[in-house]
Amino acid sequence: MKRYFLLFCVLVFIPAASIIAQNQLSNVFRKFRNDEGVKHINLSGDVTKMLGGKEKKLKSTVQEMHVYLFTGKSFINTHDNARVTKALREQKFELLLDTRDKKDKIKIHGVEKNGFMTDLYAEVISGKTKIYLILKGNIMLSELSKMNFDFEGSSILKKYCFSLNLISGIHIP
């Protein structure tokens, strides 16, 4: 009887803990959705059709996309930054790209499973604009620059995603 109870606990509580951990990163940003100076875009379902456009046939699938666009002085504080870092570490995100030029800075983190990135997190700073992008699905890095991101600041993200495709050790077929 004890074995069955233990098996029941494992089958019920471990998946629940996994679901909570997956949403931890999104939960950090949830409180900013209605703040002044913050634009939030949330898409769920088969987002790939919209990102791929009519002409592009992508092998990647994106089920969920969150974009948080902070302008002016509305950047997240150091406490929330620490929560993001902790969530990335706990969810086993790997740093894929960390680069900057004169005016832009970008970091891209991801979780890889079975040859696809199942979770992607990007942080882009350009002047007085800071963009956080969270993608969930089965995403090929080689297709990331082909996706039709069309929001303020997305050109910076596309520029660096193209660079990410060129880095030899990161290409995932």
Order of alpha helices (4+ residues) and beta strands (2+ residues): alpha-beta-alpha-beta-alpha-beta-beta-beta-beta-alpha-alpha
